[in-house]
C-alpha cells in the first residue's frame, strides 16, 4: 500500500510540464468497479482513425488508474486517455518522430525513480494488482513521446522576453507590487457531465474578446461573478494560488487560459489588465480558514442553508456553534501554508477578506456544498523566491503546454472516432 500511495500523484506527469502544475491538485481514496468484459477481451472497442483500442487495453488502463488512485469513472477515464494516446502517437509518427528503445527505457526509469524505486520494483507491484508490464510501458511511451514531440515541434515558437521575466520576478518577489484584473468562469463538471463541461471549456478557451468571455460567463459560470460577466476586482498577484500565478502571467491582456481542472469543476480565466504598483505586495506564510459541508450540493435547500449560516456568523469560531451536535467531519478548521492549500480553495480564499464566506465550491461529485470562510492571513516577513532561470523555464513550459493542448484538441476534432 505504501508503494501505491507513493505513485498516486504521478499519473499524467510524463506528458506535462511544470506549467500544468495546476493540473496535479487533489487525489482522494475511493472504490470502483469495472464492467463485465466481452467474451473476447481483445476485440476492438474503439477505433481512432484506423487505430484500434481493445477491451483488454481499457481494462488494463483502468487498473493502472486505480493503482494511481485516480478519481472519477475509471473506465471512462481509461477510454479517454487511450483515445488521446492514439492521437498523440499517430501525430508524432506522421512527422517521423518515434522514441528509441533507449529513450523509452530511460523514461520508465525516470517515472519509477520519482518514488525511489526501480522499474523492476514498480512492475512487480503492478503485477500484484494484475497489471501487465506492457500496460506501464505503453503508458510511458505515449506520455514521453508527446512531451518530446511537443518540444521538438513548438520550442522554436516559444520565447520568454526580458519583460516577461521581469514581470514574473516582480510579481513573486513582491517588490514592487503587481496586480491583475481577471474575469473567471467556473463550469460545474460532475462525472455524468464531465465530457460536456470539458468540450464547453475548450470552446471558451478559444474566445478572443472580453465581451465574448463575459457573455459565456453569464451563460455557464457557477461563480457569483457570473451576473457581472465573470469580472473580478483588481487583485494582487501574490493573493492568487502559487499554481495559478504562472498561468496568469503567461497571458496577454484579452487572452483566455487553457481549461484548468478543479474538483468537480473546470475553471477558465481571462486577463483584462495588469499593472505594477509603487509598493511591495504582501505575501503570506499561513492562511487560516474553515470549511463547513452541507449535503445537497447546489440544491436550493443547501444554498438557502448556506445563506442562513452566512447571516448568522461573523467569524470562524462561530461555525463551531453551527456544527454543534453534528458529526465532526462536517467542519474543518486550520492554518496552512499557501502551497499546501488545494488550488480551488486557495483561489476562493484569494477573493475573500477575513470573516467573508464563499459558496462556489462543491465536493463528492457535486453532492456536497462547501461553505468556505477566511479566518485570517499571516504575512511573510522575509523569504527567497525562485531564480530567474527557474522562472524562465516555468513560463516557457506553460506556453509549451498551451501549444500542445491546442494541437491535441485539433487532432481530436479532425479524428474519426468510433466507440462501441
N, C-alpha and C positions, 0 to 999 in steps of 0.2 A: 504493500500500500504506500509506503514511503516513496518508492521509485515512481509510482503512478502520480503521486502528488507533485513530485519534482518536475514531471513532464506536463502537468496540466496547463501550464502557462505558455507552452512552446508552440501550440498549434497556430499555423498561419504565419509564423515569423520568417520562414525560409524565403518567402516571396515578398517580404515587406521591408521597408527601410525605417529609420528612426522617425520619419515624418508620419508614419502610420501608428505612432505610439498610442494616439487616441483610440486606434482600433484594438488595444490589449487591455481593456478595462474589465472587470468583474467576471469571475467564474464562480459557479455555485454547484454544490452537490445535488444530485438528482437521481431518479430512477427512470428507466426507459425500457422499451421492448421493441423487438424487430418483428415485422410481419412475416408470416409463413412464406417460405421460398417456393418458387415454382418447381415443378417436377425436375426441370433441367436448370440448375442454377447458373449454368454457363450460357444460357440463351441470351440473346440481345434484348435489353430492356429499353435502352435509349440509343438513338443514332444522332450523332453530331456531324453534320455533313455526311461524309462516307465512313466515319469512325464509330465503332460500336462500343457500348458500355454494357457489361453483363450484370445480371443479378448478383453474381458472386462478388464482383468488384464493389457494388453498392453495399452489400452485407459487410465486406471486409473494411471498407472505409468507415462505415458506421461504428464498427467495433473499435477502430483506431480512434475515432472521435470520442467514444465512451472512455477509452483509456486516457485521453487528454482531458476528460471531464468537460467537454464542450456542452454548453446549454442548448436547449431547443429540441426540435424534432430531428433526431439524428439521421433517420432515413432520408428525410427531405434535404437536410444539410449535405449529406453524402452525395446525393444526386446532383445538387447544385455545384458542389466542389468538383466532381468528376467531369461535369459538362465544361466548367471553366478550364480544368486541366487539359481537356482535349483541344479546346480553342487555343490555349496558350502554346501547347506543344506543336500544334499544326501551324500556327503563325510563325513560330521560330523555325521549324523545319522548312517552311516555304521560302524563308530567306536564307536557307543554308546554315542555320545555327543549330548545332547538336552538341550536347555535352559529351566530353570524352569519359571513358570509364574511370580514369584517374580523377577527373573533376567530381564525378558523382560520388566516388568513394570518399574524397575529402569532404564533400558536403554532408554525407552521412555521419562522418566522424565529428564534424563541426556541430551538427544538431545534437548528437548524443553527448558531446563534451559540455554542452551548456548545463547539464546536470551532473557533470563529473563522473560519467560512466562511459564505457567503451561501447562500440557498435555491437559487439558480441553480447555484452550485458543487457543492452537495450532490446535486442532481438530475442534474447532468452525471456525477458519479461513479457514481451509481446506474445511469445509462444504460449505462455501460461494463460493469456487471455484469448487464445485461439486465433491469433492474428498472424498471417503468413509473413515471412521476411520480405517477400516481393511487394506486399502492400506498403510497407515502410519505404522500400526502395523507390517505388513509383511516386509516392507522396513527396519524397525529397526531390526526385527528378523533376517533377512538374514545377515545384516552387523555385528550385535553384535555376532551372532553365529560364523561367520567366524573369527572375531577378537579373540574371546576367544578360539575357536578350534585351531587356528594357534598358539596361545601362548602355549596351552597345548601340542601340537604336536612337536613344534620346540624349545621351550625355553631351553631345555637341550642341544641343539646343538649350542647355541649362547653364545659366550664368548667375553668379551672385556678385552684385556690384558692391562697391565701397559704400554706397548709400544704404543698400540692403543690410550690410553687415553693421554699419554704424547705428542704424535704427534698431536692429536686434540687440546690439550691445547696450545701447542706451535704455531700451525697454526693460532689460533684465537687470542691469546694474542699478537702475533707478536714478541715475544722475546724467542729465536732467530727466524729468519725467516724460512719459509718453502716454497719451490717452487715445482711445479709439471710439468710433461711433459705429455701432453694429446694428444690423437687423437679424432676427432669428426666425427660424421655422422649426418647430418640433412636431414630427409626424408620429402618432402612435403606431406601433408595429407589433401587435400581439402575434403569436405564432400563425394563427389562421389567416392573417393579413400581411405577413412579413414580406412576401414577394411583391404584392401590390404596393406596399409602402415603399419598398426599395425602388421599384420602377418609377413611382411618383417622384421620389427624391432625385433619381438620376435625371429626370426631365427638368426639375427645378434647378439643378446644378448647372444646367446649360443656359440659364437665363442671363441676360447681359445688361439689363437696366434695373434701376431702383424701383421704378413703377411696376414692372413685371413681378419682381420679387415681393413687393408689398401686396399685390393682388393675390399672389399664391399664398402668402401668409394668412390673409383674411379668409381664404377658402379652406385651407387644410391644417393650419397650425393649431396645436393644442395648448400653446403657451398663452398666458394672459395678455401678451403683447399683440396677439392676433388682430384684435379690434383696431389697433393702430398700425396695421400693416407690418407687424413684426419689429417695429422700430424701438430700439433701446436708447437709453440716455448715454451721454459720454461716460466712459469707464476707463480708469487707469489700467494699462495693460497688465500690471502686476496683480490686479484683482482677479484676473482670469486664471483658470486652472493651468498649471505648468504645461500640460499636454496640449492645451488649446492655443497657447501663445504663438508657437511657430506656425501653426495653421493660419492664424490671423495675420501674422507678419509676412507671410508669403503672398498675401492678396494685395492687389492694387485696388484703389477706390472703385467701387462698382462691381468687382469680381465676387463670385459666389464660391464657397468652399465645396469640396467633394462631400458627399453624404458621410456623416460621422455616426457610427452605431453607438447607441446608448442601451441601457437595459430596458427593453420593451418599447423602444422608440428610435427614431433616426433624426439627427439634427443637421441643419444647414445654416451657414452664416454668410452674410454679405457685409463687406466693409464699405461703409458710406464715406468715412473720412478718418483721418489720423493727424495728430498734431503733437509737437513737442512742447513741454511746459518749462517754465523757468525754475521750478523747484523739483527736488527729487520725489519720486513716487514711493509710497510706502510698500513694504514687503512684510510678510507675516511668518512668524515662527510656528505658531499653532492657531488653530481655529476651533472654537468651542461651539458645538451645535447639538440640537436634539431632533430626533425623528420619532414621530408618533404614527402608527399604522392603523388604517381604518379599512375593514373589509368592504368589498363592493366596488372597488376601483373608482372609475369616474361616473358612477351612477349618481342620480340626483340626490338620493338619500345620503350617500357618502359625502358628496360635496356640501350638502346642507350641514352635515355634522362638522365638517372642516370649517365652514364659515362660523358656526357657533363657537367652536374652540378658539378661532382667531379673535372673536369678540370678547371671549372670557379671559384670555391670558395676556399678560403684559411682559412676562419674562419667562425664561426657560424653566425655572423652578416651578412655575405654576402648572406645568404639564404633569408633574408628579401627582398633583391633586386630580387632574383629569383621568389619569391612568389608575388611580387607586381602586383596588379590588379586582383589577383585570390581570391576565397573565403577564408576567414580567417582560415577555418578548414584544409587547405592543409598544414599548417605549425604549429608545436607545439615547444615551446622553454621554458625551465625552469630548475630549480635546485631542486633535490630531495635527501633525504637520500637514501642510497643504498637499505635499506629494503623496500622502497616504490616503487622501480622501477620494472616493470614487468620482470619476470625471463629471458625471451628470449632477451629482450632489454639489461638487465644488463649483460648477458653473452656476447653479441656482443660488448658492451662498454668495457668489460674487455680486449678485444683484440686490442683496438684502443689507439693511442696516440692522444692528443688534435689536432684538425684540420683534423683528418682522418675520412673516411666515410666507412660505411658498407651498402651493398645492399642485404644481405642474407634474410632478413625477409619480410613477406607479411602480409596483413590484409584483412578483408572482404572475407574470404574463398578463399584466393589466388588471388583475383581480384585487389588488390591494392599493389603496390610495396612500401616498406619502405626505404627511404634514411635516414640513421641514422648517425649523426655526433656528435662526442665527442667535447665539448667545453672546459671544464676544470674539475679538481677534487680538492675538498677542503679537506686536510688531517685532521684526528682526532689528537688533541693534547694529550688527555688523556681520558681513559674510562675503564669500567669494562666489563669483559666477563662473560659467563655462568660458573656455578660452575662445579667441576669435576663430581658431581652426575648427573647434567643435561646432561652433555656431554656423560656420560656412558649410560644413558637412551636413548639418541638420537642415538648413534651409534648402540646400541642393537636393537632399534626399526627399524632402517634402514635395518639391517641384517634380522630381522624377516620378514619385508615386502618382502625382496628378496626371502626368502624361500616360503612364502605364494603365491607370484606371480608365482613362478616356479611350485608349486603344481597345481594352478589353470590352467595354460597352459597345464600341463599334463592331468588333468581331461578333459579339453575341447578336446584335441587331441584324447583321448580314447573314448569320448562320441558318442552316436548315436543321432544326432540332425536332426530332420526333420521339415522343415519350409514350410508353405503353402504360 
